[in-house]
Amino acid sequence: MRIFRPEIETALKIMGIAALISLILLPVTWGYEQRQQARNWQNIACAYRIKEVARKTPMIATVEHRRDACVTLARLGLDLDLPR
């Protein structure tokens, strides 16, 4: 006993599959975006830490700054203290 015509059932199956795929992909993309934002904020915090250290010790001000401020901070041995 069929409720819908075959073409409507096919359309509903396709819509159901699309909904399941979107229910999987949306949280993954949201998590990826959150991770990127967290990295950006961490990089900003490291850049501020480098500026703070450079203000206190002018000889560090000549150090070249790379794209990733946390790597530069770690290279100087002044890791950012992150709460666990």
N, C-alpha and C positions, 0 to 999 in steps of 0.2 A: 504494500500500500504506500504509494508515493504521495507526498504532500504538495511538492512543487514540480513544475515541468523540468525536464533534464537540463535545459540551458540555464534555468534559474538556479538549479542545484550546483551546476558547474561554477556559475558566477559567485555563489555563496561560498563554495569551497575555496576559490581563488581569493576572495576577500578575507576568509578565515586564515589562510596561509599567510597573506600579507600582514594581517594583524599580529600573528604570532612572531613573524620575523621582526616587525617593528617593536614588539614588546621585548625582544632580545637586544636589538641594536640601539634603542634609545638609552637604556641605562649604561651600555658600554661607551657610547659617545659622550654621555654626560660625565661619566667617571674619567674619561680621557681628558676632557676639558677642565675638570676640577684639578687633575694632576698637573696640567700645564699651568694653571693659575697658581697653584702652590709653588711650583718651581720658580715662576716669575717673582712671587712675593719673597721667596727665600733668596733669590738673587738680589732683590732690592735691599733686603736686610743685610746681606753680605757687603753690598756696595756702601751702605751707610756705615757699617763697621770699619771698612777700609778708610773711609773719609775721617771717621773718628780717630783711628789710629794714626793716620797721616797728619792730623792736626796736632796730636800730642808728640809725635816723633817725625820731624820734617824730613829726615833722611829716607823715610819710606815713601815719601811723596814722589820720588823719582822712579819708582817701580812702575813698569809698564802694566797697564790694566787691560786684561783680556775681556773677551765677551762674557765669560762666566766669572763673576766676581767671587764666587765661593771657591773656585779653583785657585785664584790668585791669593785669597785669604788663607787657604790651606797650604799653599806653597810658602807663604810667609811664616807658617806655623802658628797662625792666629785663628784657629777654627772658631766658627760661630757657635756659641753655647746654645744648643737646642734642648728644650725640655723633653724629657722622655715620657 
